[in-house]
Amino acid sequence: MSTVERWLLPEGIDEALPEQAKALESLRRRILDMYSSWGYELVMPPFIEYLESLLTGTGHDLDLQTFKLTDQLSGRMMGVRADMTPQVARIDAHRLKRDVPTRLCYMGTVLNTRPDGFAGSRSPMQIGAELYGHSGLDSDLEVISMMIETLKLAGITQFHIDVGHVDIFGKLTEQAGLTEDQESAYFDMLQRKAIPEITAFVDSLAIDASYQDALRGLASLNGDMSAIDRARSLLDSIDGMTETLDEVVSFCEQLSASYPGIDLNIDLAELRGYNYHTGIVFAAYVPGQGKEIALGGRYDDIGKVFGHARPATGFSTDLKTLLSLSSEQAESDADMIFAPADPDASLRAVIASLRSEGQRVIIALDGQTASAEAMGCTHQLVRQNGEWVLQSI
């Protein structure tokens, strides 16, 4: 292996150099401070867990995205987290065990076996918030409001929100009598919006014509609020569908009232996270990006496996993605002050005072030949009339 190859990072694994690291840390602090102001408590789940705990209730997709290894102490299989949401659900259900609404937030690196999208990172910095213990639209609206405020805080102003409801797919396929294999095949085609495949697939099913029409038409139920009217007409034979569509309408109306002028899009075939989401789902998109930049929704069933079933809703996003799309300029560094390598006690006192005020001071090292200017300093401490004073370079 050549010297160059030895220092190559794996595909999809990146690192942050000083300027980017500073910007990421600044954004992280501002976002978490905002979450705290909404009453959300910070938790820090472990980077690695036993596999059965890490993947409980999450579905096949997350299993494929999880790096697995054997614990040398116990011999049990472990996994490196690919998504922090199930970990936070475990903390709420198994560790906190509260009976009141609980608001938790988190931030940390996750690791994926494959990039999620073209040229994507396999090590996103996931940040998000979860609200447990309330099943009404109020909690869904609070969580999506936090997602919107997160985007705005990051300097992202041009975005639109897609809203869906996973029960529409679930009720339709159940009442149409699709087998597990048929549902899986239809799900895959629906996600790809493969209309010709859907048509051929539905035509092969020996089911009532009204269900066939609904299965064919679900992929086209997207756009503005008129999509709800089309859905009511197409899905009127499905039990419980009126209530589900009413919930979507109420959610969108209340969100629009809180954020007048927000760009809302209905997509009733949106099934992202279908394996564990149970109700309203939503995602944010920006122009020029084919993949969502933030997503969330309701997932009431995930806590059951941890012994404390509670309604839940939340969202997550990637800090690196937010920073890359931000329209805000990074804050410039404070002036750097250069201090000579002098053991004088009064100099050390001045340096300590400057640092306590938030100033950045570096001290010359013994034998150092690089000048203060070469070190990126804008000022230096010099002795004048027996006192140490700042002098521009």
N, C-alpha and C positions, 0 to 999 in steps of 0.2 A: 504494500500500500504506500502510495506516495505521500509526501508531507502534506500536500494540499488536500488529498482525499481524507487524510486522518482527521482533519478539522471540519469536514462537511457535516452538516446536520441532516438527520433523516428528513425525507420528503414530508412536507406538511408540519414540521416542527420548527418553530422560530424563536428568536430571542429579541429582547428589547435593549437597544443601546441607550446611553445616558439621556439623550433628548427625548426619545419616545418613552422611556421608562418614567421620566419625570412627568410627562404629560398624562400617562396612564395612571400614575399614582395620584396626581392632582384630581383627575376625573373620578377616580374611585372614591376618594375622600368626600368630594362634593356630593356624589350620588348617595353614599351611605349616610352622610349627614342629613340629606333630604329624607331618606327612609326613616331615620330616627325621629325626625320632626313629625312624621305621620304615625309614630308609635310602634314602629317595627324594631324588633330586637335582633341583634346580629348573632348568628350561630356559625361555627366553623367545623363542619363535618370532616372526618378523616379522608385522606387522599386514597386510601386503600381499605377494603373491607372483605370479610368472608363473602364469597360469591352468592350464597343463598340469601344473605341479607341485602346485598347490594342490588340484586336483580328481582327481588320479590315484588310481584305485581306490576312489573314494568313492561312486559311483552317481549316479543322476539327481536324487534329492531334494536333495542338497547343491548340485548345479549350479543348481537353481532358486532356492535361498536365497542365492546368492552375487552380490553387487554386482560388476559388471565394468566395466573402463575400459581405455583405451589408454595405454600407457607413452609419454610424449612423447620419451623418449630413444632407445628401441629400436624403437618402433612395434608392439611385441608386446602381446597382451592380458594384463591383470593382473586379479587378483581380490582383494577384501577378505575375509579369512577369516570363514567362517560357522561353523566348528567347528575347534578346535585339535587334535583327536585325530589327523587325518592329518598335520599338521605335525610333531607329536611323533614319529610313526612314521617320518617322513622323517629326522628328526634321528638317531633310533636306527640306522636302516638305512644312511643315506648319509654321515652326519657322524661318528658315534661308532664304528660298525663293530665292536662288541665281540662276543666269542664267549661271554661269561658272562651270566647273568641280569642285566638292567639295569632299575633302578627309576627312573622319571622322573616329576616332577610339574610342574604349570604353573598359571598364573593370568593371565587377561587378558580384555579386552573383545573380543567377536566382534560381527559385524554381519550381520543377516538382512534379506533383501528384504521378508519378510512376518513378522508376529508369529507365534510358534509357540504357538497357542492363543488363546482369546478374551481380548482386552484385554491380550495379552502384550507384553513388551518386544521390540524389535528390536535391542537392544544389551545382551544379557546379559553378566555378568561371569563367564565360564566358569572353573571351577576343577576340577582332577581329577588323576588319577594313572594311570600305565600301567606294566605289568610285561612286559618282553620276554625271550624266551629260555627259557621253560619252558611245556610243553604240558599238564601235569597239573592235577588239581583243586586241588592246594595253592596254585597261583598264583591261580586263580579265587576260592578262599576267602579268600586274603589281600586281594585287591582289594575284594571285597564287604564284608569286615570293615572296611577303611578307609572305605568309603562309609558304613557304619553308624556308625563312630566320628566321622565328619565331621558327620553329622546330630546325634548326641548332643552333640558339642562346640558346635554352633550352638544348643543348647537345644531341639531338636526330639525329643520323647520318644514321641509318639503317631504311629506310622507302621506300615505293613505292606509286606512285600516280595513282589513278583511274580517268579516264576522260570519260565523257559521254555527251549527249545532249538531253534534255527533249523533244525537238521538234520532235525527231524521233518517240517516243511513240505517241505524240499528232497528228502528221500528219497521222500516220498509222491507229490509231483507228478512226479518223475522216473520212478518205477516205474509210475505210472499212465499214463505216456505223454503227458502234457499238452504241447501246443505252447507256444512262448514267449508267444504272445498269450493262450492259454488260462490259462497260469500267471499272467500279469499280471492278467487279469480276476479270477481266483479270489483272488489275493493282495489285491486291492482290496476285494472283498466280505468276505473274512475279517477284514481290518482294521476294517471297519465293523460286523462281526458281523451282516451282513445275511442272516439265516437264510433268508427266503423266496427271495431272489435266489440264494443258494447252492444251495438245493434245485432251483430251476428250471434253473440252470446245469448242475448235475451230472446231472440227468435227461436233458439234451440230449446228454451225452457217450456215445459208443459205446465204452464200456470195461467191463471185468469188474465184476460186481456187488459184489465185495468191495472194490474200489477206490472204487466209488461210495459205499458205506456209509462208508468211511473219510473221503472228501472231505466228505461231508455232516456227519459227526460231529465233525470236528476243532474246529470253532468252540465246541463244548460241553465240550471237555476242559479245564475249569478248576475251581478250588475247592480243597479241602484235598487231602491225600495220596491220598484215594480216587480222585482224577482219574487217577492213575497206573494203578490197577487197571482202570479203564474204558478207558484208552488201550491197555493190554496186550491186552485183549479185542478192541478195535476195530481195532488196527493189527497184529495178529499175522501177517498175510500180507506185511508189508513187510520186506524183507531189511534186517538191521542195526538194526531198531527196538528189539529187546530190549536191546542194548548201550547205545543212546542213552538209553532210559528208565532203565536201571540207573545211568547217570551222573547223571541228574537226581535220583534217589533218594539216591545217595551224597552228592551235593552238599548236598541239603536236610538229611540226617541229620547231617552234619558241622557245618553251619551252626547247626543247632538245638542241637547239643552245645556249641558255643562261646557261643551266646547263648540260654540256656534261656528259654522263654516268648516268643521272637520270633514275631511274627505273619507266617506264611508262607502264600502263596497260589500255587498252581500254575496256569499259563496256557500250555498247550502250543500255542496259536495265536498267541502273542506273537511278532511279527515285526518289532519296532522295530529299525531298522538292518540289515534283512535283506540289503541290498545289499553289506555288507562284514562283517557278523558271521558266525561260522562254528560256534559251539557254544553253550554256556550263555549266556543273557542274563538280565538282572535289572533291576528298577526299583523305586523306593521311592515310596509314595503316603502322603498324610496325609488324614484325614477332611475333607470339604468341598472338596477340590481334585480336579477331574476329570482333571487332567494330572499325570504323574509329576514329582517334584521332584528326582530323581537317577536316573541310569540307566547301565548298562554291560554288559559281556560280553566274550566272546572274539572276536578278529578276526585269525586266524592268517595270512590271505593278503595282507594289505595291504602288507607289506614287500617282496613279490616285485618289484613294479614299480620299487622303488628299488634293486634289485640285491642285496638282502641279506634273503632270506626268513627270518623268525623267528616262532615262535609269540608271540602277544601277547594280553593281556587288560587291561581298564582300566575306569574309570568317570569320569563328569563330572557336575557340578551347577552351578547358578547362584548366585553369592554373594548377589545381591540377593534371590532367592527365599528362601534360607536365613534371611537377616536378617528378612524380612517375616513369616516363620512362627515365629521364635524366641520361646520363652516367657521368655527371660532379659531382665532389665532392662539397658538400656545403662549402662555405667559412667559415673558422674558426672564432670564435668571437675574437675581439681584447682583449688584456689583461684587466682584471678587477682590478681596484685599490681601495683599502680600505682606507678610511680616518677616523680618530678618531672623536668622538663627542666633538669637541673643538671649542669654539666660537672665537678663535683667528682670527683676521682680515687677517693676512698674510696667514693663512691656507686657508681661504675662497678665497683669491685671487689666490692661487696656484691651487685650485680645479677648479675655473672658467677658468683659463688659460688652464689646461689640457683638460677640456671638449670642449673648443673652438677649440682645435687641433684634436678633434675626439676621445679622450681617454674616457674610461668608468670609472666613479668614483662613488662609493656608500659611503655614510656617515653613520657611526654607529649611531644607534638610542639610545636614553636615556634608560638605563636599559638593553640594549641588551647583551645577554650572548654568542651568537654564535660567533665563532672566524672568522677572515678574511678568513682563509683557508676553513672553513665550508661554507662560503658564496660564494665560488667559485672564490675568488680573487687570483691573481698571484703576486701582489705587494701591498705594503702599504706605506702610507705616515708617516714618523716618523720625529721627531724634532732632529736635530743634530747641535750642536753649534749655537743654536738660529735660525736655518733655517729648513724649511720643505723639505725633500728629499725623493726620491723614493727608496724603498728597496725591493728586491725580498723576497718572502715568501718561 
